[in-house]
């Protein structure tokens, strides 16, 4: 694949950053889901990445207990952690 296949435009970066800022202000799952809808972010992996970026999570290690989970289950756990808000005390 050519290098340009992986290029991200300035507009895309601005959109991601604007979505992150709006997501930061959310305190409920419903509000976070609305931000994802507003910015047309439907990919579960992209949603997880944006939630982690918002919470300043560098590495996510999964669910305790070595339980195998689907991407959707991992998203729901990440969203529950986001909604809990404990991460806000750490940043």
C-alpha positions as CSV (number, residue, x, y, z in Angstrom):
1,X,0.0,0.0,0.0
2,X,1.1,3.5,-0.7
3,X,1.9,5.9,2.1
4,X,-0.9,8.2,1.1
5,X,-3.4,5.4,1.9
6,X,-2.7,6.0,5.6
7,X,-2.6,9.8,5.5
8,X,-4.9,11.7,7.8
9,X,-6.0,15.1,6.6
10,X,-6.0,18.2,8.8
11,X,-9.8,18.3,8.6
12,X,-9.9,14.7,9.9
13,X,-7.6,15.6,12.8
14,X,-9.7,18.6,13.6
15,X,-12.9,16.5,13.6
16,X,-11.4,13.9,15.9
17,X,-10.1,16.6,18.3
18,X,-13.5,18.4,18.3
19,X,-15.2,15.1,19.0
20,X,-12.8,14.4,21.9
21,X,-13.4,17.8,23.4
22,X,-17.2,17.3,23.2
23,X,-16.8,13.8,24.6
24,X,-14.8,15.1,27.5
25,X,-17.9,17.2,28.6
26,X,-20.1,14.1,28.6
27,X,-21.1,12.5,31.9
28,X,-23.5,9.8,30.7
29,X,-23.5,6.9,28.2
30,X,-26.3,8.6,26.3
31,X,-24.4,11.8,25.9
32,X,-21.3,10.0,24.7
33,X,-23.3,8.0,22.2
34,X,-24.8,11.2,20.9
35,X,-21.3,12.6,20.3
36,X,-20.4,9.5,18.4
37,X,-23.6,9.8,16.3
38,X,-23.0,13.5,15.7
39,X,-19.5,12.8,14.3
40,X,-20.6,9.7,12.5
41,X,-18.2,7.5,14.5
42,X,-19.8,4.0,14.2
43,X,-16.7,1.8,14.3
44,X,-16.4,0.2,17.8
45,X,-12.6,0.3,17.7
46,X,-12.7,4.0,16.8
47,X,-15.1,4.6,19.7
48,X,-12.9,2.8,22.1
49,X,-9.8,4.7,20.9
50,X,-11.6,8.0,21.3
51,X,-12.8,7.2,24.8
52,X,-9.3,6.1,25.8
53,X,-7.8,9.3,24.3
54,X,-10.4,11.4,26.2
55,X,-9.6,9.6,29.4
56,X,-5.8,9.8,28.6
57,X,-5.5,6.0,28.8
58,X,-2.3,4.9,27.1
59,X,-2.8,1.1,27.4
60,X,-6.0,-0.8,28.0
61,X,-5.4,-4.3,29.3
62,X,-8.9,-5.7,29.0
63,X,-11.2,-7.2,31.5
64,X,-9.8,-8.5,34.8
65,X,-9.7,-12.3,35.1
66,X,-8.4,-13.1,31.7
67,X,-11.9,-13.4,30.4
68,X,-12.2,-13.4,26.6
69,X,-14.6,-10.6,25.6
70,X,-15.9,-9.4,22.2
71,X,-15.0,-5.9,20.9
72,X,-18.6,-4.9,21.8
73,X,-18.3,-6.1,25.4
74,X,-14.9,-4.3,25.7
75,X,-16.6,-1.1,24.3
76,X,-19.4,-1.4,26.9
77,X,-16.8,-1.9,29.7
78,X,-14.8,1.1,28.5
79,X,-18.0,3.2,28.2
80,X,-19.0,2.2,31.8
81,X,-15.6,3.2,33.1
82,X,-15.9,6.5,31.2
83,X,-19.4,7.1,32.6
84,X,-18.2,6.3,36.2
85,X,-16.0,9.3,35.9
86,X,-13.2,8.1,38.3
87,X,-10.7,8.7,35.5
88,X,-11.4,12.5,35.8
89,X,-9.6,12.5,39.2
90,X,-6.4,11.1,37.6
91,X,-5.9,13.7,34.9
